[in-house]
Every structure is written in C-alpha cells, then in structure tokens.
Amino acid sequence: MRRALLALALLLPGVAGAQPGGSAIVTLADGTTVPLSPWTFSYEYVAYPRGSSPALAPFSRREVPTLWAGKRAIDTAGGALEIGYEALEREREVDGETKKVKVLVARELRLLAADGKRSVFKVEPPGREALLAGGAKDLVVVPRSLDLQGQTLTGTRSSYCLASYTSLVECGGDTAHQVTRVEFR
C-alpha cells in the first residue's frame, strides 16, 4: 500500500495547488515514507522589541519554498536532503525522577543535488532578513525550528520537524517522527 501511494504521488505532480517544484517524499527513521504535495519549508521564530521579554513574544511562522542555512539559500529542486544527527545527553523527568537520556539532535544537512553534486551544511538558523524581510530593525528575532509542511494524498495537512535552532524545541523524539531523508521531485 505504501509503495502504491508513493507511486501515485510521483505520477501526480500537477495536482491542483501543487508546489511548483513538485512533491516531497519524507522518509522517517522507522522506514515510513510520506508523500507531500504541495509542500513548503516552515520556519518558526519569535520576534520582540528590544528591551521587552522574549517570554511574552508570540510565535510566528514563515513558509517558503527555500531552505536556508545561515544567510545561504539552498536549491533543493530535484535533490535529496539527508539529516545527520548527533546523540546528546539531556536531563528528563522519567517516572517522577530526573534522569539523563540520549536525545538525537540534527547537526548537519547533506544535499544530493539534481546534478549529482553533494554538499554538506551545518544546521544553522536562517538570517534575520530571511525571516523578517523588510521587518522593523528594532525587533530581536530568534529562530526556533525548521519544519517541512504539506498535504498528504488523502488531503491531511502534515508537519515534520527537520531541525531545531534552540534547546527549547526538540525534533523527532522517536523513530516514527524523526525525519532522515526528504526527496524533492
């Protein structure tokens, strides 16, 4: 059934409202694949006036077809993006006790471009201007996470956390939610 859905997603890049670049096939650590069309990268961030409390700032999102690593825009069209993780120890409350547990944190993005060229990028937050194009200069901008959002073949809206830019956000706590690869068709 999963292969049939994947094949159908690849045959239907022109579905009404589809992303101009086609579909995205998300592969999770448990082996599950999910086709998304249309799709978009979604950057979560907070922006607040200098001198005010970041705790009171509302969360915002910027949805774009562009992958950013710092100030660099990365073309993903026709490529495959793999996410490299590092195991870190973090303290968590487990059964009423604080214990150290291993948590996988995205550290690098590996892109196999459509032309066969391989590139490796550190996971780093997008530049301020990528999130607040033309935004007020007196705002402090704090990127929180990078997600891939889209619509499945059944019309359900899905979101997958690809990387976190802060320890306040964790991506992929288990293999059913941990993205290992995204193919852009």
C-alpha positions as CSV (number, residue, x, y, z in Angstrom):
1,M,0.0,0.0,0.0
2,R,2.8,2.4,0.9
3,R,4.5,1.8,-2.5
4,A,1.2,2.4,-4.3
5,L,0.7,5.7,-2.5
6,L,4.3,6.7,-3.3
7,A,3.9,5.8,-7.0
8,L,0.7,7.8,-7.1
9,A,2.4,10.9,-5.6
10,L,5.1,10.7,-8.2
11,L,2.6,10.5,-11.0
12,L,0.5,13.4,-9.8
13,P,2.9,16.4,-9.6
14,G,0.4,18.6,-11.4
15,V,-2.4,18.2,-8.8
16,A,-4.3,21.5,-8.3
17,G,-2.3,23.7,-5.9
18,A,0.8,21.5,-6.1
19,Q,4.2,23.1,-5.2
20,P,5.8,24.4,-8.4
21,G,8.8,22.1,-7.8
22,G,6.6,19.0,-7.5
23,S,6.2,16.7,-4.5
24,A,8.4,15.9,-1.4
25,I,8.8,12.4,-0.2
26,V,9.5,12.3,3.6
27,T,11.3,9.2,4.9
28,L,11.2,8.6,8.7
29,A,13.6,6.7,10.8
30,D,11.1,3.8,11.2
31,G,11.1,3.3,7.4
32,T,7.7,5.1,6.8
33,T,7.5,7.3,3.7
34,V,5.0,10.1,3.3
35,P,4.5,12.0,0.1
36,L,3.6,15.7,0.4
37,S,2.2,17.8,-2.4
38,P,2.0,20.8,-2.1
39,W,4.8,21.3,0.5
40,T,6.8,24.2,2.0
41,F,9.6,24.8,4.4
42,S,8.2,26.5,7.6
43,Y,10.5,28.5,9.9
44,E,9.2,29.1,13.4
45,Y,10.5,32.1,15.2
46,V,9.8,34.8,17.8
47,A,10.3,38.5,17.3
48,Y,10.0,41.1,20.0
49,P,11.0,44.7,20.6
50,R,14.5,45.2,22.2
51,G,14.2,45.6,25.9
52,S,11.0,43.6,26.2
53,S,10.6,40.0,27.5
54,P,11.0,37.2,24.9
55,A,8.7,35.1,27.1
56,L,5.8,37.3,26.1
57,A,6.6,37.2,22.4
58,P,4.1,35.3,20.2
59,F,5.4,32.6,17.9
60,S,5.4,33.3,14.2
61,R,6.0,31.2,11.0
62,R,7.4,32.0,7.7
63,E,6.5,29.5,5.0
64,V,8.7,29.5,1.9
65,P,10.0,27.0,-0.7
66,T,13.6,27.9,0.2
67,L,15.9,26.1,2.5
68,W,18.3,28.4,4.4
69,A,21.5,27.7,6.3
70,G,22.5,31.0,7.8
71,K,22.4,33.6,5.0
72,R,22.7,30.9,2.3
73,A,19.7,29.9,0.2
74,I,20.0,26.2,-0.9
75,D,18.3,24.9,-4.0
76,T,16.6,21.6,-3.2
77,A,14.7,21.2,-6.6
78,G,15.2,17.6,-7.8
79,G,17.5,16.8,-5.0
80,A,17.5,14.7,-1.8
81,L,18.2,16.1,1.6
82,E,19.5,13.8,4.4
83,I,19.6,14.9,8.0
84,G,22.7,13.9,10.1
85,Y,22.0,13.5,13.9
86,E,24.2,13.6,16.9
87,A,23.3,11.8,20.2
88,L,23.4,14.2,23.2
89,E,22.6,13.6,26.8
90,R,19.8,15.7,28.3
91,E,18.1,15.6,31.6
92,R,14.4,14.5,31.5
93,E,11.8,13.6,34.1
94,V,11.2,9.8,33.7
95,D,8.7,8.2,36.1
96,G,9.0,11.1,38.5
97,E,12.8,11.1,38.6
98,T,15.3,13.3,36.7
99,K,17.5,11.1,34.5
100,K,20.0,11.6,31.8
101,V,18.7,10.3,28.4
102,K,20.2,10.3,24.9
103,V,18.5,12.7,22.5
104,L,19.2,12.8,18.8
105,V,19.8,16.4,17.6
106,A,20.1,17.4,13.9
107,R,23.6,18.8,13.3
108,E,24.1,18.7,9.5
109,L,22.2,18.7,6.3
110,R,23.5,16.6,3.4
111,L,22.1,17.5,0.0
112,L,22.5,15.4,-3.1
113,A,21.6,17.9,-5.8
114,A,19.8,17.0,-9.1
115,D,23.1,17.4,-10.9
116,G,24.7,14.7,-8.6
117,K,26.8,17.2,-6.6
118,R,27.0,16.5,-2.9
119,S,27.0,19.4,-0.3
120,V,27.1,19.4,3.5
121,F,25.7,22.2,5.5
122,K,25.7,22.8,9.3
123,V,22.3,23.2,10.8
124,E,22.3,26.9,11.5
125,P,19.3,29.3,11.8
126,P,18.4,31.5,8.8
127,G,19.5,35.1,8.8
128,R,17.1,37.7,10.2
129,E,16.3,39.1,6.7
130,A,15.1,35.6,5.6
131,L,12.5,35.6,8.4
132,L,11.5,39.2,8.5
133,A,12.0,40.5,5.0
134,G,11.7,44.3,5.4
135,G,10.8,43.9,9.1
136,A,11.4,46.5,11.8
137,K,15.1,46.9,12.7
138,D,14.3,47.3,16.4
139,L,13.0,43.7,16.7
140,V,15.0,40.9,18.2
141,V,14.5,37.8,16.0
142,V,15.0,34.3,17.5
143,P,14.6,31.3,15.1
144,R,13.2,28.2,16.8
145,S,12.8,25.4,14.3
146,L,12.7,24.3,10.6
147,D,9.7,22.2,9.6
148,L,8.5,20.7,6.3
149,Q,4.8,21.1,6.0
150,G,2.4,19.8,3.3
151,Q,-0.6,17.9,2.3
152,T,-0.7,14.1,2.0
153,L,-2.5,12.3,-0.7
154,T,-5.6,12.0,1.5
155,G,-5.7,15.7,2.0
156,T,-4.4,15.7,5.5
157,R,-2.1,18.6,6.5
158,S,1.1,17.2,8.0
159,S,4.2,18.8,9.5
160,Y,7.6,17.3,10.2
161,C,10.3,19.0,12.3
162,L,13.6,18.8,10.4
163,A,15.9,20.8,12.7
164,S,15.8,22.8,15.9
165,Y,17.8,26.0,16.4
166,T,17.3,26.1,20.2
167,S,17.2,23.7,23.1
168,L,13.6,24.8,23.8
169,V,12.4,22.8,20.7
170,E,13.2,19.1,20.1
171,C,12.6,17.3,16.8
172,G,11.9,13.6,16.3
173,G,11.7,12.2,19.8
174,D,11.1,8.7,18.4
175,T,11.7,6.9,15.1
176,A,8.1,7.5,14.0
177,H,8.7,11.3,14.0
178,Q,12.4,11.5,13.1
179,V,13.0,12.6,9.5
180,T,16.0,11.0,7.9
181,R,15.6,12.0,4.3
182,V,13.4,14.2,2.0
183,E,13.4,13.7,-1.7
184,F,12.2,16.7,-3.7
185,R,10.6,15.7,-7.1
